[in-house]
Amino acid sequence: MPLIVKCPICSTSVEWSATSLFKPFCSERCKLIDLGDWASEKHSIPVKNNIDPDMLDDMGYDEEDFFKQ
């Protein structure tokens, strides 16, 4: 029995198989809508900033000649 998933854009049932060209989307239209959402930043992957700006100052990144060779 093939796996059936819902299109993330329009919720149409999509068979997850080699013949489904746009999986997990039902059509090229839905695939492009999703791509546009990512391009316009409606979707994003949350990122936790692990760098403390004060730590960079302590390492010397605030010195004028740090990047000069």
N, CA, C and O atoms as a CHARMM CRD file, in Angstrom:
* protein
*
  276
    1    1 MET  N      0.83900  -1.17300   0.00000 PROA 1      0.00000
    2    1 MET  CA     0.00000   0.00000   0.00000 PROA 1      0.00000
    3    1 MET  C      0.88800   1.24100   0.00000 PROA 1      0.00000
    4    1 MET  O      1.74200   1.37200   0.87700 PROA 1      0.00000
    5    2 PRO  N      0.71400   2.15700  -0.95700 PROA 2      0.00000
    6    2 PRO  CA     1.56500   3.35000  -1.03900 PROA 2      0.00000
    7    2 PRO  C      1.24200   4.34000   0.09300 PROA 2      0.00000
    8    2 PRO  O      0.11700   4.40800   0.58700 PROA 2      0.00000
    9    3 LEU  N      2.24400   5.07700   0.47000 PROA 3      0.00000
   10    3 LEU  CA     2.09400   6.09400   1.50000 PROA 3      0.00000
   11    3 LEU  C      1.38400   7.30300   0.89600 PROA 3      0.00000
   12    3 LEU  O      1.74600   7.75800  -0.18900 PROA 3      0.00000
   13    4 ILE  N      0.37900   7.82200   1.59100 PROA 4      0.00000
   14    4 ILE  CA    -0.35000   9.00300   1.14300 PROA 4      0.00000
   15    4 ILE  C     -0.04700  10.13100   2.12700 PROA 4      0.00000
   16    4 ILE  O     -0.20200   9.97300   3.33800 PROA 4      0.00000
   17    5 VAL  N      0.38800  11.27300   1.58600 PROA 5      0.00000
   18    5 VAL  CA     0.67900  12.45200   2.41100 PROA 5      0.00000
   19    5 VAL  C     -0.18300  13.61000   1.92700 PROA 5      0.00000
   20    5 VAL  O     -0.73700  13.56400   0.82900 PROA 5      0.00000
   21    6 LYS  N     -0.29100  14.62800   2.73600 PROA 6      0.00000
   22    6 LYS  CA    -1.03600  15.83600   2.37200 PROA 6      0.00000
   23    6 LYS  C     -0.07300  16.87200   1.81100 PROA 6      0.00000
   24    6 LYS  O      1.01700  17.07400   2.34500 PROA 6      0.00000
   25    7 CYS  N     -0.48200  17.52500   0.73400 PROA 7      0.00000
   26    7 CYS  CA     0.30600  18.62400   0.17400 PROA 7      0.00000
   27    7 CYS  C      0.39200  19.72500   1.23700 PROA 7      0.00000
   28    7 CYS  O     -0.63400  20.11800   1.79200 PROA 7      0.00000
   29    8 PRO  N      1.60200  20.23100   1.53100 PROA 8      0.00000
   30    8 PRO  CA     1.75200  21.24600   2.57200 PROA 8      0.00000
   31    8 PRO  C      1.06400  22.57100   2.25000 PROA 8      0.00000
   32    8 PRO  O      0.82600  23.37300   3.15300 PROA 8      0.00000
   33    9 ILE  N      0.74700  22.80900   0.99400 PROA 9      0.00000
   34    9 ILE  CA     0.13100  24.07500   0.60000 PROA 9      0.00000
   35    9 ILE  C     -1.38900  23.97900   0.55900 PROA 9      0.00000
   36    9 ILE  O     -2.07600  24.80100   1.16500 PROA 9      0.00000
   37   10 CYS  N     -1.91800  22.98600  -0.14800 PROA 10     0.00000
   38   10 CYS  CA    -3.37300  22.92700  -0.36200 PROA 10     0.00000
   39   10 CYS  C     -4.04800  21.73500   0.30900 PROA 10     0.00000
   40   10 CYS  O     -5.27000  21.60500   0.24400 PROA 10     0.00000
   41   11 SER  N     -3.28500  20.87700   0.94200 PROA 11     0.00000
   42   11 SER  CA    -3.78500  19.69800   1.66600 PROA 11     0.00000
   43   11 SER  C     -4.41100  18.62300   0.77800 PROA 11     0.00000
   44   11 SER  O     -5.15400  17.77700   1.27800 PROA 11     0.00000
   45   12 THR  N     -4.13500  18.63500  -0.50200 PROA 12     0.00000
   46   12 THR  CA    -4.57300  17.56600  -1.39100 PROA 12     0.00000
   47   12 THR  C     -3.77400  16.30500  -1.07900 PROA 12     0.00000
   48   12 THR  O     -2.58900  16.39400  -0.75700 PROA 12     0.00000
   49   13 SER  N     -4.39600  15.14300  -1.16700 PROA 13     0.00000
   50   13 SER  CA    -3.69200  13.87900  -0.93500 PROA 13     0.00000
   51   13 SER  C     -2.71500  13.60600  -2.07100 PROA 13     0.00000
   52   13 SER  O     -3.05100  13.74400  -3.24800 PROA 13     0.00000
   53   14 VAL  N     -1.50600  13.21700  -1.69800 PROA 14     0.00000
   54   14 VAL  CA    -0.45000  12.94600  -2.67600 PROA 14     0.00000
   55   14 VAL  C      0.13800  11.57500  -2.37000 PROA 14     0.00000
   56   14 VAL  O      0.48400  11.28000  -1.22600 PROA 14     0.00000
   57   15 GLU  N      0.24700  10.74700  -3.39100 PROA 15     0.00000
   58   15 GLU  CA     0.87800   9.43500  -3.21700 PROA 15     0.00000
   59   15 GLU  C      2.39000   9.61200  -3.23400 PROA 15     0.00000
   60   15 GLU  O      2.94000  10.21200  -4.15700 PROA 15     0.00000
   61   16 TRP  N      3.05900   9.08900  -2.21000 PROA 16     0.00000
   62   16 TRP  CA     4.52100   9.18800  -2.11600 PROA 16     0.00000
   63   16 TRP  C      5.13000   8.03000  -2.89100 PROA 16     0.00000
   64   16 TRP  O      5.32900   6.93800  -2.36000 PROA 16     0.00000
   65   17 SER  N      5.41900   8.29400  -4.15800 PROA 17     0.00000
   66   17 SER  CA     5.99000   7.25600  -5.01900 PROA 17     0.00000
   67   17 SER  C      6.88000   7.91500  -6.06300 PROA 17     0.00000
   68   17 SER  O      6.93800   9.14000  -6.17000 PROA 17     0.00000
   69   18 ALA  N      7.56600   7.08400  -6.82400 PROA 18     0.00000
   70   18 ALA  CA     8.47100   7.58800  -7.86000 PROA 18     0.00000
   71   18 ALA  C      7.71400   8.32800  -8.96300 PROA 18     0.00000
   72   18 ALA  O      8.29100   9.17000  -9.65100 PROA 18     0.00000
   73   19 THR  N      6.45100   8.02300  -9.13400 PROA 19     0.00000
   74   19 THR  CA     5.66300   8.68100 -10.18600 PROA 19     0.00000
   75   19 THR  C      5.15100  10.05600  -9.76300 PROA 19     0.00000
   76   19 THR  O      4.67600  10.81900 -10.60400 PROA 19     0.00000
   77   20 SER  N      5.24000  10.38100  -8.48700 PROA 20     0.00000
   78   20 SER  CA     4.81500  11.70300  -8.00800 PROA 20     0.00000
   79   20 SER  C      5.97900  12.67600  -8.19000 PROA 20     0.00000
   80   20 SER  O      6.91300  12.69800  -7.38900 PROA 20     0.00000
   81   21 LEU  N      5.91200  13.46800  -9.23700 PROA 21     0.00000
   82   21 LEU  CA     7.04100  14.31900  -9.61900 PROA 21     0.00000
   83   21 LEU  C      7.31600  15.45000  -8.64400 PROA 21     0.00000
   84   21 LEU  O      8.45700  15.89400  -8.52400 PROA 21     0.00000
   85   22 PHE  N      6.29200  15.92500  -7.94800 PROA 22     0.00000
   86   22 PHE  CA     6.46500  17.12100  -7.12700 PROA 22     0.00000
   87   22 PHE  C      6.36100  16.84300  -5.62500 PROA 22     0.00000
   88   22 PHE  O      6.18400  17.77200  -4.83600 PROA 22     0.00000
   89   23 LYS  N      6.47100  15.56200  -5.22300 PROA 23     0.00000
   90   23 LYS  CA     6.28700  15.21200  -3.81800 PROA 23     0.00000
   91   23 LYS  C      7.18600  16.04000  -2.91100 PROA 23     0.00000
   92   23 LYS  O      8.34500  16.25600  -3.26300 PROA 23     0.00000
   93   24 PRO  N      6.73300  16.49500  -1.81100 PROA 24     0.00000
   94   24 PRO  CA     5.46200  16.24200  -1.15200 PROA 24     0.00000
   95   24 PRO  C      4.32100  17.12600  -1.65300 PROA 24     0.00000
   96   24 PRO  O      3.21900  17.08200  -1.10700 PROA 24     0.00000
   97   25 PHE  N      4.57500  17.91600  -2.67500 PROA 25     0.00000
   98   25 PHE  CA     3.54100  18.79600  -3.21500 PROA 25     0.00000
   99   25 PHE  C      2.72000  18.06700  -4.26200 PROA 25     0.00000
  100   25 PHE  O      3.17000  17.08400  -4.85100 PROA 25     0.00000
  101   26 CYS  N      1.50200  18.56400  -4.48800 PROA 26     0.00000
  102   26 CYS  CA     0.62900  17.90400  -5.46600 PROA 26     0.00000
  103   26 CYS  C      0.89600  18.38800  -6.88200 PROA 26     0.00000
  104   26 CYS  O      0.55000  17.69700  -7.83900 PROA 26     0.00000
  105   27 SER  N      1.50200  19.55400  -7.03700 PROA 27     0.00000
  106   27 SER  CA     1.71300  20.12900  -8.36200 PROA 27     0.00000
  107   27 SER  C      2.91000  21.07800  -8.33600 PROA 27     0.00000
  108   27 SER  O      3.42700  21.43500  -7.27800 PROA 27     0.00000
  109   28 GLU  N      3.32600  21.46700  -9.52400 PROA 28     0.00000
  110   28 GLU  CA     4.41200  22.43800  -9.62400 PROA 28     0.00000
  111   28 GLU  C      3.97800  23.78100  -9.03400 PROA 28     0.00000
  112   28 GLU  O      4.78700  24.49500  -8.44300 PROA 28     0.00000
  113   29 ARG  N      2.70600  24.11600  -9.19800 PROA 29     0.00000
  114   29 ARG  CA     2.17600  25.36000  -8.64900 PROA 29     0.00000
  115   29 ARG  C      2.38300  25.41700  -7.13700 PROA 29     0.00000
  116   29 ARG  O      2.89200  26.41200  -6.62000 PROA 29     0.00000
  117   30 CYS  N      1.99500  24.36800  -6.43000 PROA 30     0.00000
  118   30 CYS  CA     2.16100  24.34400  -4.97700 PROA 30     0.00000
  119   30 CYS  C      3.63900  24.37500  -4.59300 PROA 30     0.00000
  120   30 CYS  O      4.01000  25.00500  -3.60300 PROA 30     0.00000
  121   31 LYS  N      4.47600  23.70300  -5.36600 PROA 31     0.00000
  122   31 LYS  CA     5.91900  23.70500  -5.10500 PROA 31     0.00000
  123   31 LYS  C      6.47000  25.12200  -5.22400 PROA 31     0.00000
  124   31 LYS  O      7.28300  25.54000  -4.39900 PROA 31     0.00000
  125   32 LEU  N      6.03500  25.86800  -6.24700 PROA 32     0.00000
  126   32 LEU  CA     6.51900  27.23300  -6.45200 PROA 32     0.00000
  127   32 LEU  C      5.96200  28.19400  -5.39900 PROA 32     0.00000
  128   32 LEU  O      6.64600  29.13900  -5.00700 PROA 32     0.00000
  129   33 ILE  N      4.74700  27.96800  -4.94500 PROA 33     0.00000
  130   33 ILE  CA     4.19300  28.78600  -3.86500 PROA 33     0.00000
  131   33 ILE  C      5.05400  28.62500  -2.62200 PROA 33     0.00000
  132   33 ILE  O      5.38100  29.61200  -1.96200 PROA 33     0.00000
  133   34 ASP  N      5.42400  27.39700  -2.29700 PROA 34     0.00000
  134   34 ASP  CA     6.27000  27.13700  -1.13100 PROA 34     0.00000
  135   34 ASP  C      7.64000  27.78100  -1.29800 PROA 34     0.00000
  136   34 ASP  O      8.16200  28.37500  -0.35500 PROA 34     0.00000
  137   35 LEU  N      8.22300  27.67100  -2.48000 PROA 35     0.00000
  138   35 LEU  CA     9.52200  28.28900  -2.74500 PROA 35     0.00000
  139   35 LEU  C      9.42800  29.79600  -2.56100 PROA 35     0.00000
  140   35 LEU  O     10.32700  30.40800  -1.98500 PROA 35     0.00000
  141   36 GLY  N      8.34500  30.40000  -3.04700 PROA 36     0.00000
  142   36 GLY  CA     8.14100  31.83800  -2.87400 PROA 36     0.00000
  143   36 GLY  C      8.01500  32.22400  -1.40900 PROA 36     0.00000
  144   36 GLY  O      8.50000  33.27800  -1.00000 PROA 36     0.00000
  145   37 ASP  N      7.36100  31.36800  -0.61000 PROA 37     0.00000
  146   37 ASP  CA     7.24100  31.63700   0.82500 PROA 37     0.00000
  147   37 ASP  C      8.60400  31.64400   1.50200 PROA 37     0.00000
  148   37 ASP  O      8.86500  32.48300   2.36500 PROA 37     0.00000
  149   38 TRP  N      9.47900  30.71100   1.11500 PROA 38     0.00000
  150   38 TRP  CA    10.83700  30.69500   1.67100 PROA 38     0.00000
  151   38 TRP  C     11.61900  31.91700   1.19700 PROA 38     0.00000
  152   38 TRP  O     12.34800  32.52900   1.97700 PROA 38     0.00000
  153   39 ALA  N     11.46800  32.27500  -0.08000 PROA 39     0.00000
  154   39 ALA  CA    12.21500  33.40900  -0.63700 PROA 39     0.00000
  155   39 ALA  C     11.78400  34.73200   0.00500 PROA 39     0.00000
  156   39 ALA  O     12.60400  35.63200   0.18600 PROA 39     0.00000
  157   40 SER  N     10.50200  34.84700   0.34800 PROA 40     0.00000
  158   40 SER  CA    10.01400  36.07900   0.97800 PROA 40     0.00000
  159   40 SER  C     10.14400  36.03900   2.50300 PROA 40     0.00000
  160   40 SER  O      9.67600  36.94000   3.19900 PROA 40     0.00000
  161   41 GLU  N     10.78300  34.98900   3.00800 PROA 41     0.00000
  162   41 GLU  CA    11.06600  34.80000   4.43000 PROA 41     0.00000
  163   41 GLU  C      9.80900  34.63900   5.28900 PROA 41     0.00000
  164   41 GLU  O      9.81000  34.98900   6.46900 PROA 41     0.00000
  165   42 LYS  N      8.72800  34.10400   4.68800 PROA 42     0.00000
  166   42 LYS  CA     7.56600  33.72100   5.48800 PROA 42     0.00000
  167   42 LYS  C      7.91200  32.50400   6.33800 PROA 42     0.00000
  168   42 LYS  O      7.36600  32.32100   7.42600 PROA 42     0.00000
  169   43 HSD  N      8.82700  31.67000   5.83200 PROA 43     0.00000
  170   43 HSD  CA     9.34100  30.52200   6.57300 PROA 43     0.00000
  171   43 HSD  C     10.80100  30.81200   6.91900 PROA 43     0.00000
  172   43 HSD  O     11.50400  31.47600   6.15800 PROA 43     0.00000
  173   44 SER  N     11.24400  30.32100   8.04700 PROA 44     0.00000
  174   44 SER  CA    12.65500  30.44500   8.40000 PROA 44     0.00000
  175   44 SER  C     13.01900  29.34500   9.38200 PROA 44     0.00000
  176   44 SER  O     12.16100  28.78100  10.06100 PROA 44     0.00000
  177   45 ILE  N     14.29500  29.05600   9.44000 PROA 45     0.00000
  178   45 ILE  CA    14.80800  28.06900  10.38000 PROA 45     0.00000
  179   45 ILE  C     15.37900  28.84500  11.55600 PROA 45     0.00000
  180   45 ILE  O     16.31800  29.62300  11.38400 PROA 45     0.00000
  181   46 PRO  N     14.83000  28.64900  12.74700 PROA 46     0.00000
  182   46 PRO  CA    15.32800  29.41800  13.89900 PROA 46     0.00000
  183   46 PRO  C     16.77300  29.04600  14.23100 PROA 46     0.00000
  184   46 PRO  O     17.15400  27.87600  14.21900 PROA 46     0.00000
  185   47 VAL  N     17.54600  30.05900  14.52200 PROA 47     0.00000
  186   47 VAL  CA    18.95900  29.86300  14.82900 PROA 47     0.00000
  187   47 VAL  C     19.24600  30.55200  16.15300 PROA 47     0.00000
  188   47 VAL  O     18.87900  31.70800  16.36000 PROA 47     0.00000
  189   48 LYS  N     19.90000  29.83300  17.03400 PROA 48     0.00000
  190   48 LYS  CA    20.29600  30.40100  18.31700 PROA 48     0.00000
  191   48 LYS  C     21.71000  30.94800  18.17500 PROA 48     0.00000
  192   48 LYS  O     22.63000  30.23600  17.77200 PROA 48     0.00000
  193   49 ASN  N     21.86300  32.20800  18.50800 PROA 49     0.00000
  194   49 ASN  CA    23.17100  32.84100  18.42300 PROA 49     0.00000
  195   49 ASN  C     24.02000  32.38100  19.60400 PROA 49     0.00000
  196   49 ASN  O     23.70200  32.69300  20.75100 PROA 49     0.00000
  197   50 ASN  N     25.08100  31.65200  19.33800 PROA 50     0.00000
  198   50 ASN  CA    25.94700  31.12400  20.39200 PROA 50     0.00000
  199   50 ASN  C     27.11800  32.04700  20.71000 PROA 50     0.00000
  200   50 ASN  O     27.90900  31.76000  21.60800 PROA 50     0.00000
  201   51 ILE  N     27.23100  33.15700  19.97600 PROA 51     0.00000
  202   51 ILE  CA    28.37100  34.04900  20.16100 PROA 51     0.00000
  203   51 ILE  C     27.94300  35.23900  21.01100 PROA 51     0.00000
  204   51 ILE  O     26.97000  35.92400  20.69400 PROA 51     0.00000
  205   52 ASP  N     28.65900  35.47100  22.06500 PROA 52     0.00000
  206   52 ASP  CA    28.42000  36.61800  22.93100 PROA 52     0.00000
  207   52 ASP  C     29.24500  37.78400  22.39200 PROA 52     0.00000
  208   52 ASP  O     30.46800  37.67100  22.30000 PROA 52     0.00000
  209   53 PRO  N     28.60700  38.91000  22.03200 PROA 53     0.00000
  210   53 PRO  CA    29.37000  40.04200  21.47600 PROA 53     0.00000
  211   53 PRO  C     30.47300  40.54300  22.40600 PROA 53     0.00000
  212   53 PRO  O     31.51700  40.99800  21.93800 PROA 53     0.00000
  213   54 ASP  N     30.25300  40.46500  23.70800 PROA 54     0.00000
  214   54 ASP  CA    31.29900  40.90200  24.64300 PROA 54     0.00000
  215   54 ASP  C     32.52300  39.99700  24.56100 PROA 54     0.00000
  216   54 ASP  O     33.64800  40.45300  24.76600 PROA 54     0.00000
  217   55 MET  N     32.31000  38.72300  24.26400 PROA 55     0.00000
  218   55 MET  CA    33.41700  37.78700  24.13000 PROA 55     0.00000
  219   55 MET  C     34.31000  38.19900  22.94700 PROA 55     0.00000
  220   55 MET  O     35.53200  38.06400  23.02100 PROA 55     0.00000
  221   56 LEU  N     33.70500  38.70100  21.86000 PROA 56     0.00000
  222   56 LEU  CA    34.49400  39.13500  20.71000 PROA 56     0.00000
  223   56 LEU  C     35.37600  40.31600  21.07500 PROA 56     0.00000
  224   56 LEU  O     36.52100  40.39900  20.63100 PROA 56     0.00000
  225   57 ASP  N     34.84600  41.23700  21.88800 PROA 57     0.00000
  226   57 ASP  CA    35.66000  42.36700  22.33900 PROA 57     0.00000
  227   57 ASP  C     36.84900  41.87800  23.15900 PROA 57     0.00000
  228   57 ASP  O     37.96300  42.38000  23.01300 PROA 57     0.00000
  229   58 ASP  N     36.60500  40.90100  24.01700 PROA 58     0.00000
  230   58 ASP  CA    37.67700  40.35600  24.84900 PROA 58     0.00000
  231   58 ASP  C     38.74800  39.66600  24.01400 PROA 58     0.00000
  232   58 ASP  O     39.90900  39.61700  24.41900 PROA 58     0.00000
  233   59 MET  N     38.37400  39.13300  22.85400 PROA 59     0.00000
  234   59 MET  CA    39.32600  38.43500  21.98300 PROA 59     0.00000
  235   59 MET  C     40.12300  39.40100  21.12000 PROA 59     0.00000
  236   59 MET  O     41.06600  38.98600  20.44600 PROA 59     0.00000
  237   60 GLY  N     39.76300  40.68500  21.12500 PROA 60     0.00000
  238   60 GLY  CA    40.53000  41.66500  20.36600 PROA 60     0.00000
  239   60 GLY  C     39.91300  42.04500  19.03400 PROA 60     0.00000
  240   60 GLY  O     40.54900  42.75000  18.25100 PROA 60     0.00000
  241   61 TYR  N     38.69200  41.60100  18.74600 PROA 61     0.00000
  242   61 TYR  CA    38.06900  41.94700  17.47400 PROA 61     0.00000
  243   61 TYR  C     37.70300  43.42500  17.38400 PROA 61     0.00000
  244   61 TYR  O     37.42600  43.91700  16.29000 PROA 61     0.00000
  245   62 ASP  N     37.69300  44.14100  18.49900 PROA 62     0.00000
  246   62 ASP  CA    37.33600  45.55300  18.47400 PROA 62     0.00000
  247   62 ASP  C     38.54500  46.44600  18.20000 PROA 62     0.00000
  248   62 ASP  O     38.38800  47.65800  18.05600 PROA 62     0.00000
  249   63 GLU  N     39.73500  45.87900  18.12400 PROA 63     0.00000
  250   63 GLU  CA    40.92200  46.66200  17.84500 PROA 63     0.00000
  251   63 GLU  C     40.95600  47.06500  16.38400 PROA 63     0.00000
  252   63 GLU  O     40.59200  46.27600  15.51200 PROA 63     0.00000
  253   64 GLU  N     41.39300  48.30000  16.10800 PROA 64     0.00000
  254   64 GLU  CA    41.36000  48.86200  14.75300 PROA 64     0.00000
  255   64 GLU  C     42.17700  48.04400  13.75800 PROA 64     0.00000
  256   64 GLU  O     41.74400  47.86000  12.62100 PROA 64     0.00000
  257   65 ASP  N     43.31900  47.56200  14.15000 PROA 65     0.00000
  258   65 ASP  CA    44.21400  46.88800  13.20400 PROA 65     0.00000
  259   65 ASP  C     44.06800  45.35800  13.20300 PROA 65     0.00000
  260   65 ASP  O     44.93300  44.65700  12.67800 PROA 65     0.00000
  261   66 PHE  N     42.97700  44.83900  13.78600 PROA 66     0.00000
  262   66 PHE  CA    42.81800  43.38800  13.86700 PROA 66     0.00000
  263   66 PHE  C     42.79300  42.73500  12.47700 PROA 66     0.00000
  264   66 PHE  O     43.40600  41.68700  12.27100 PROA 66     0.00000
  265   67 PHE  N     42.08400  43.35500  11.52900 PROA 67     0.00000
  266   67 PHE  CA    41.92900  42.73500  10.20900 PROA 67     0.00000
  267   67 PHE  C     42.98300  43.18600   9.20700 PROA 67     0.00000
  268   67 PHE  O     43.00400  42.70000   8.07700 PROA 67     0.00000
  269   68 LYS  N     43.83100  44.08000   9.59000 PROA 68     0.00000
  270   68 LYS  CA    44.90400  44.52700   8.69500 PROA 68     0.00000
  271   68 LYS  C     46.08400  43.57600   8.78600 PROA 68     0.00000
  272   68 LYS  O     46.38600  43.03300   9.84900 PROA 68     0.00000
  273   69 GLN  N     46.73900  43.38700   7.66300 PROA 69     0.00000
  274   69 GLN  CA    47.88200  42.47700   7.65900 PROA 69     0.00000
  275   69 GLN  C     49.17000  43.22400   7.41500 PROA 69     0.00000
  276   69 GLN  O     50.23900  42.61500   7.37900 PROA 69     0.00000
